[in-house]
Amino acid sequence: MKALLIAAAALAFAAPAFAGSPVSLRMDTTDADGRVTLGDLFDGVSGTAAEVVVAARMGSTVVLDAGQVQLFARRAGFDWSNSQGVRRIIVREGSDNGGASARSGLVGATRGNVEVLAYARSLSAGEIVQPQDLVWVKMAGAPADAPRDSDAVIGLAAKRPLREGAAVSTRDVGAAQVIKSGDLVTVTYDDGGISLSLQGKAMAAAATGDVFAVQNTLSKKIIQAVATGPGAAAVGPQAQALQVRSQPVRFAAR
């Protein structure tokens, strides 16, 4: 008897998946009042079902698990096939005029119901992007310089504060700085068995491979050097070789 009850419950739960009305994810997933409903998420949902609350948005965005959203739809009698395999859905603060405020961040972007890389959490300037900080989501459009692979931004540093839910742009990130302005650095010259070094003061911040100004602490002269690591820089052939090696890595996503 217990087994029959479990089977009956399973069939009742699964029934909407087979008999439900097909719906499609909206191109712009926004809500105006902090209550994310099925009507906010899907085209083709109307009546009382459109008011079924899926989640609450406490900030400017909320990230939803696509599987859970699909489950909510099935329980309400709708079938979202998710044929494109969306894993996360980002809902932004919108308005009753069709989500114009949400679309404003994608001016000049590729239009259409596309899957793009987005930030799973907010990042502060200088933070290193980790794999868990990125998710693939469905959006109405993608920035013109949106990366096609998460490897293009993982390990790079945020150039400015980045908002959770925002589409990733390669302009958001850059190589992590290893030298800050005002740091004392050791500048080396190494060529053909000749090795020289001097102490200098960084006049600007730099990432590995960046050319930056260094002031000789003794002569006060300004020279141009290439950052090689924390507190270290090089001039001469070593610096030129480092620049050649670093260029393909740093500009591959552009």
C-alpha beads as a LAMMPS data file, in Angstrom:
LAMMPS data file: protein, C-alpha beads

254 atoms
253 bonds

1 atom types
1 bond types

-500.0 500.0 xlo xhi
-500.0 500.0 ylo yhi
-500.0 500.0 zlo zhi

Masses

1 110.0

Atoms # bond

1 1 1 0.000 0.000 0.000
2 1 1 2.782 2.415 0.939
3 1 1 4.526 1.762 -2.386
4 1 1 1.290 2.440 -4.269
5 1 1 0.786 5.731 -2.459
6 1 1 4.342 6.828 -3.286
7 1 1 3.853 5.880 -6.939
8 1 1 0.539 7.733 -7.091
9 1 1 2.091 10.829 -5.556
10 1 1 4.978 10.691 -8.007
11 1 1 2.609 10.443 -10.944
12 1 1 0.483 13.322 -9.662
13 1 1 3.603 15.441 -9.219
14 1 1 4.968 14.605 -12.656
15 1 1 1.666 15.011 -14.508
16 1 1 2.048 18.718 -15.300
17 1 1 5.350 17.975 -17.050
18 1 1 3.433 15.963 -19.644
19 1 1 0.129 17.832 -19.765
20 1 1 1.317 21.363 -19.060
21 1 1 1.002 24.264 -21.477
22 1 1 4.348 25.114 -23.120
23 1 1 5.916 28.440 -22.116
24 1 1 9.148 30.219 -23.016
25 1 1 11.557 32.231 -20.905
26 1 1 11.201 35.968 -21.402
27 1 1 13.970 37.806 -23.221
28 1 1 14.111 40.314 -20.338
29 1 1 13.630 38.754 -16.904
30 1 1 12.778 41.675 -14.645
31 1 1 10.330 42.444 -11.849
32 1 1 9.057 45.764 -10.591
33 1 1 8.087 45.061 -6.974
34 1 1 10.613 42.602 -5.530
35 1 1 8.253 39.633 -6.058
36 1 1 9.533 37.438 -8.876
37 1 1 6.527 35.652 -10.360
38 1 1 5.948 33.157 -13.136
39 1 1 4.507 36.014 -15.166
40 1 1 7.783 37.918 -14.776
41 1 1 9.772 34.922 -16.015
42 1 1 7.708 33.395 -18.802
43 1 1 5.792 34.409 -21.898
44 1 1 2.487 32.568 -22.174
45 1 1 1.608 32.607 -18.451
46 1 1 -1.534 34.521 -17.558
47 1 1 -4.303 34.720 -14.964
48 1 1 -3.698 33.689 -11.385
49 1 1 -0.746 31.507 -12.426
50 1 1 1.131 34.633 -13.510
51 1 1 1.041 35.829 -9.881
52 1 1 2.661 32.682 -8.464
53 1 1 5.729 33.930 -6.546
54 1 1 8.946 32.078 -7.351
55 1 1 11.396 34.173 -5.321
56 1 1 11.884 37.484 -3.551
57 1 1 14.381 40.021 -4.864
58 1 1 16.007 41.862 -1.961
59 1 1 18.624 43.782 -3.948
60 1 1 18.945 45.000 -7.511
61 1 1 19.187 41.419 -8.785
62 1 1 18.433 37.853 -7.739
63 1 1 19.945 34.704 -9.247
64 1 1 17.567 31.754 -9.631
65 1 1 18.373 28.103 -10.226
66 1 1 16.818 27.126 -13.569
67 1 1 15.844 23.679 -12.290
68 1 1 13.870 25.155 -9.403
69 1 1 12.150 27.617 -11.725
70 1 1 11.222 24.764 -14.039
71 1 1 9.748 22.914 -11.056
72 1 1 7.611 25.927 -10.082
73 1 1 6.305 26.126 -13.641
74 1 1 5.401 22.435 -13.710
75 1 1 3.522 22.696 -10.422
76 1 1 1.468 25.525 -11.913
77 1 1 0.672 23.464 -15.007
78 1 1 3.244 24.861 -17.442
79 1 1 6.077 23.210 -19.306
80 1 1 9.354 25.037 -19.874
81 1 1 11.524 22.656 -21.876
82 1 1 14.738 24.663 -21.305
83 1 1 16.060 23.217 -24.559
84 1 1 19.114 25.482 -24.414
85 1 1 20.212 24.170 -21.037
86 1 1 20.082 27.415 -19.041
87 1 1 21.539 26.861 -15.556
88 1 1 20.955 30.235 -13.882
89 1 1 18.411 32.980 -14.454
90 1 1 19.201 36.511 -13.327
91 1 1 16.206 38.701 -12.536
92 1 1 16.858 42.429 -12.352
93 1 1 14.927 45.309 -10.948
94 1 1 12.680 46.489 -13.739
95 1 1 9.650 48.639 -14.266
96 1 1 6.169 48.382 -15.673
97 1 1 7.376 49.784 -19.013
98 1 1 8.851 46.462 -20.059
99 1 1 12.144 46.425 -18.211
100 1 1 13.784 49.430 -19.842
101 1 1 16.026 50.008 -16.822
102 1 1 17.343 46.472 -17.049
103 1 1 18.101 46.758 -20.750
104 1 1 19.979 50.021 -20.372
105 1 1 23.095 48.174 -19.304
106 1 1 23.201 46.383 -22.666
107 1 1 23.168 49.405 -24.974
108 1 1 25.064 48.525 -28.135
109 1 1 25.011 44.845 -27.212
110 1 1 24.183 41.814 -29.309
111 1 1 20.406 41.435 -29.118
112 1 1 18.355 38.270 -28.736
113 1 1 17.562 35.625 -26.180
114 1 1 21.167 34.538 -25.622
115 1 1 23.220 32.765 -22.976
116 1 1 25.963 34.942 -21.543
117 1 1 28.510 34.808 -18.759
118 1 1 27.512 36.794 -15.650
119 1 1 28.856 37.470 -12.166
120 1 1 27.454 35.155 -9.495
121 1 1 28.363 37.671 -6.779
122 1 1 29.458 41.274 -6.499
123 1 1 33.214 41.872 -6.695
124 1 1 35.248 44.747 -5.308
125 1 1 37.889 46.506 -7.392
126 1 1 41.101 44.491 -7.322
127 1 1 39.449 41.169 -6.443
128 1 1 40.560 38.160 -8.468
129 1 1 37.805 36.454 -10.471
130 1 1 37.425 32.818 -9.385
131 1 1 35.564 30.031 -11.262
132 1 1 32.726 30.077 -8.707
133 1 1 32.213 33.811 -9.336
134 1 1 30.830 33.151 -12.831
135 1 1 27.604 31.593 -14.105
136 1 1 26.041 31.138 -17.532
137 1 1 22.609 32.763 -17.699
138 1 1 19.979 33.705 -20.244
139 1 1 19.747 37.433 -21.024
140 1 1 18.183 39.673 -23.615
141 1 1 21.579 40.599 -24.994
142 1 1 25.334 40.308 -24.564
143 1 1 28.012 43.028 -24.482
144 1 1 29.956 43.363 -27.718
145 1 1 33.112 42.152 -25.937
146 1 1 31.468 39.370 -23.912
147 1 1 33.916 36.451 -23.461
148 1 1 32.992 33.143 -25.081
149 1 1 34.844 31.150 -22.440
150 1 1 35.113 31.706 -18.684
151 1 1 38.866 31.022 -18.900
152 1 1 39.218 34.425 -20.561
153 1 1 38.478 36.208 -17.247
154 1 1 39.266 33.685 -14.483
155 1 1 42.389 34.732 -12.628
156 1 1 42.147 38.375 -13.693
157 1 1 41.398 41.279 -11.358
158 1 1 38.307 43.494 -11.327
159 1 1 39.169 46.984 -12.574
160 1 1 36.172 48.464 -10.730
161 1 1 33.334 47.237 -8.497
162 1 1 31.307 44.635 -10.391
163 1 1 27.647 43.948 -9.629
164 1 1 26.148 40.509 -9.095
165 1 1 24.095 39.525 -12.107
166 1 1 25.834 41.870 -14.556
167 1 1 26.966 40.454 -17.883
168 1 1 30.729 39.913 -18.041
169 1 1 32.720 42.218 -20.295
170 1 1 36.433 41.830 -20.957
171 1 1 36.768 45.526 -20.158
172 1 1 35.776 44.728 -16.565
173 1 1 39.016 42.912 -15.758
174 1 1 42.750 43.020 -16.228
175 1 1 45.930 41.434 -14.997
176 1 1 46.315 41.559 -11.215
177 1 1 48.608 44.346 -10.003
178 1 1 51.840 43.157 -8.428
179 1 1 53.254 46.645 -7.802
180 1 1 51.512 49.635 -6.277
181 1 1 52.433 53.267 -6.738
182 1 1 55.022 54.207 -4.105
183 1 1 56.344 50.655 -3.649
184 1 1 60.098 50.144 -3.434
185 1 1 61.194 47.880 -6.268
186 1 1 64.417 46.189 -7.311
187 1 1 65.165 46.851 -10.972
188 1 1 67.534 44.382 -12.641
189 1 1 69.477 44.328 -15.909
190 1 1 70.645 40.888 -17.020
191 1 1 72.319 40.171 -20.365
192 1 1 75.195 37.952 -21.452
193 1 1 76.447 37.263 -17.949
194 1 1 76.258 40.932 -16.923
195 1 1 73.878 41.521 -14.032
196 1 1 73.132 44.898 -12.449
197 1 1 70.461 46.064 -10.066
198 1 1 69.227 49.237 -8.414
199 1 1 66.574 50.289 -5.931
200 1 1 63.753 52.454 -7.164
201 1 1 60.370 53.831 -6.252
202 1 1 57.367 52.882 -8.382
203 1 1 55.690 55.955 -9.790
204 1 1 52.614 53.996 -10.878
205 1 1 50.865 50.684 -10.250
206 1 1 51.670 47.802 -12.584
207 1 1 50.723 44.215 -13.361
208 1 1 53.230 41.631 -14.526
209 1 1 54.396 42.635 -18.000
210 1 1 53.342 46.289 -17.644
211 1 1 55.766 49.076 -18.463
212 1 1 55.845 51.644 -15.644
213 1 1 57.962 54.531 -14.399
214 1 1 60.534 53.968 -11.647
215 1 1 62.511 56.682 -9.868
216 1 1 66.081 55.787 -8.937
217 1 1 66.245 56.380 -5.179
218 1 1 69.855 57.634 -5.456
219 1 1 69.978 59.700 -8.647
220 1 1 66.260 60.585 -8.686
221 1 1 66.209 59.879 -12.419
222 1 1 63.087 58.319 -13.927
223 1 1 63.451 55.153 -15.979
224 1 1 60.954 52.870 -17.698
225 1 1 60.898 49.269 -16.467
226 1 1 58.742 46.165 -16.881
227 1 1 57.123 44.621 -13.798
228 1 1 58.243 41.014 -13.267
229 1 1 56.603 40.297 -9.908
230 1 1 55.912 41.796 -6.465
231 1 1 58.603 44.396 -5.785
232 1 1 60.592 43.439 -8.880
233 1 1 61.122 44.886 -12.342
234 1 1 63.523 44.530 -15.255
235 1 1 65.092 46.601 -18.025
236 1 1 66.938 45.559 -21.167
237 1 1 66.585 42.240 -23.031
238 1 1 64.872 40.510 -20.093
239 1 1 62.134 43.153 -20.061
240 1 1 61.615 42.918 -23.819
241 1 1 61.297 39.129 -23.650
242 1 1 58.743 39.377 -20.834
243 1 1 56.580 41.766 -22.822
244 1 1 56.547 39.438 -25.828
245 1 1 55.509 36.467 -23.661
246 1 1 52.795 38.366 -21.796
247 1 1 50.996 39.913 -24.779
248 1 1 49.134 36.802 -26.055
249 1 1 47.836 36.046 -22.563
250 1 1 46.730 39.531 -21.676
251 1 1 45.043 40.389 -24.950
252 1 1 43.614 37.016 -25.979
253 1 1 40.095 37.976 -24.844
254 1 1 40.032 41.262 -26.746

Bonds

1 1 1 2
2 1 2 3
3 1 3 4
4 1 4 5
5 1 5 6
6 1 6 7
7 1 7 8
8 1 8 9
9 1 9 10
10 1 10 11
11 1 11 12
12 1 12 13
13 1 13 14
14 1 14 15
15 1 15 16
16 1 16 17
17 1 17 18
18 1 18 19
19 1 19 20
20 1 20 21
21 1 21 22
22 1 22 23
23 1 23 24
24 1 24 25
25 1 25 26
26 1 26 27
27 1 27 28
28 1 28 29
29 1 29 30
30 1 30 31
31 1 31 32
32 1 32 33
33 1 33 34
34 1 34 35
35 1 35 36
36 1 36 37
37 1 37 38
38 1 38 39
39 1 39 40
40 1 40 41
41 1 41 42
42 1 42 43
43 1 43 44
44 1 44 45
45 1 45 46
46 1 46 47
47 1 47 48
48 1 48 49
49 1 49 50
50 1 50 51
51 1 51 52
52 1 52 53
53 1 53 54
54 1 54 55
55 1 55 56
56 1 56 57
57 1 57 58
58 1 58 59
59 1 59 60
60 1 60 61
61 1 61 62
62 1 62 63
63 1 63 64
64 1 64 65
65 1 65 66
66 1 66 67
67 1 67 68
68 1 68 69
69 1 69 70
70 1 70 71
71 1 71 72
72 1 72 73
73 1 73 74
74 1 74 75
75 1 75 76
76 1 76 77
77 1 77 78
78 1 78 79
79 1 79 80
80 1 80 81
81 1 81 82
82 1 82 83
83 1 83 84
84 1 84 85
85 1 85 86
86 1 86 87
87 1 87 88
88 1 88 89
89 1 89 90
90 1 90 91
91 1 91 92
92 1 92 93
93 1 93 94
94 1 94 95
95 1 95 96
96 1 96 97
97 1 97 98
98 1 98 99
99 1 99 100
100 1 100 101
101 1 101 102
102 1 102 103
103 1 103 104
104 1 104 105
105 1 105 106
106 1 106 107
107 1 107 108
108 1 108 109
109 1 109 110
110 1 110 111
111 1 111 112
112 1 112 113
113 1 113 114
114 1 114 115
115 1 115 116
116 1 116 117
117 1 117 118
118 1 118 119
119 1 119 120
120 1 120 121
121 1 121 122
122 1 122 123
123 1 123 124
124 1 124 125
125 1 125 126
126 1 126 127
127 1 127 128
128 1 128 129
129 1 129 130
130 1 130 131
131 1 131 132
132 1 132 133
133 1 133 134
134 1 134 135
135 1 135 136
136 1 136 137
137 1 137 138
138 1 138 139
139 1 139 140
140 1 140 141
141 1 141 142
142 1 142 143
143 1 143 144
144 1 144 145
145 1 145 146
146 1 146 147
147 1 147 148
148 1 148 149
149 1 149 150
150 1 150 151
151 1 151 152
152 1 152 153
153 1 153 154
154 1 154 155
155 1 155 156
156 1 156 157
157 1 157 158
158 1 158 159
159 1 159 160
160 1 160 161
161 1 161 162
162 1 162 163
163 1 163 164
164 1 164 165
165 1 165 166
166 1 166 167
167 1 167 168
168 1 168 169
169 1 169 170
170 1 170 171
171 1 171 172
172 1 172 173
173 1 173 174
174 1 174 175
175 1 175 176
176 1 176 177
177 1 177 178
178 1 178 179
179 1 179 180
180 1 180 181
181 1 181 182
182 1 182 183
183 1 183 184
184 1 184 185
185 1 185 186
186 1 186 187
187 1 187 188
188 1 188 189
189 1 189 190
190 1 190 191
191 1 191 192
192 1 192 193
193 1 193 194
194 1 194 195
195 1 195 196
196 1 196 197
197 1 197 198
198 1 198 199
199 1 199 200
200 1 200 201
201 1 201 202
202 1 202 203
203 1 203 204
204 1 204 205
205 1 205 206
206 1 206 207
207 1 207 208
208 1 208 209
209 1 209 210
210 1 210 211
211 1 211 212
212 1 212 213
213 1 213 214
214 1 214 215
215 1 215 216
216 1 216 217
217 1 217 218
218 1 218 219
219 1 219 220
220 1 220 221
221 1 221 222
222 1 222 223
223 1 223 224
224 1 224 225
225 1 225 226
226 1 226 227
227 1 227 228
228 1 228 229
229 1 229 230
230 1 230 231
231 1 231 232
232 1 232 233
233 1 233 234
234 1 234 235
235 1 235 236
236 1 236 237
237 1 237 238
238 1 238 239
239 1 239 240
240 1 240 241
241 1 241 242
242 1 242 243
243 1 243 244
244 1 244 245
245 1 245 246
246 1 246 247
247 1 247 248
248 1 248 249
249 1 249 250
250 1 250 251
251 1 251 252
252 1 252 253
253 1 253 254
